[in-house]
């Protein structure tokens, strides 16, 4: 937070000096470059300590670049200095975004493995499209909807007051539910207590055929 505040002050001074001086003062450069270097260093240390820093060398390179701009920025036009620092930060954001997307794909491929109850994913058409069946009957409200993939029962999530999706599992032992919320495509196995991929009967048949071909 201190780095962000210092960066804001440095930008304010840089704007003023751009109109009055051909180059930025060293104190202004120190605020700008030092703030960015300190911010990146602290974030890198924190992520490294918790084991989530997967971009160590790009981060170190960004810190070194900020310090180089501090050393040589006194002979560069103010607009060029600010542009270089801006590109430095944008480049870091792009790297983080690309890496996060790849990490999410890898994590999803590692975690979302079919369970032994995948064969019970038979129904993908809800019995009703109006909402949680029990809540509709009793005049209750719900938050999110879940679909039982064994029979098509529609129940409310565990965040809802009455948790009808979970109650349905306990009364029927139908193990897998899927989210009925827009833009969500996941399933949960109550028996294994983990997320599982949503596999349609056609996809399951393809998986079985591929497995059989590999065995042959």
Secondary structure, DSSP 8 states (H G I E B T S, - for coil): -HHHHHHHHHHHHHHHHHHH-SB--HHHHHHHHHHHHHHHHHHHHHHHHHT----HHHHHHHHHHHHHHHHHGGGSBHHHHHHHHHHHHHHHHHHHHHHHHHHHHHHHHHH----TTGGG----S-S-SSS-HHHHHHT---S-EEEETTT--EEE-TTSSS-HHHHHHHHH---EEEE-STT---EEETTTTEEE----HHHHHHHHHHHHHHH-
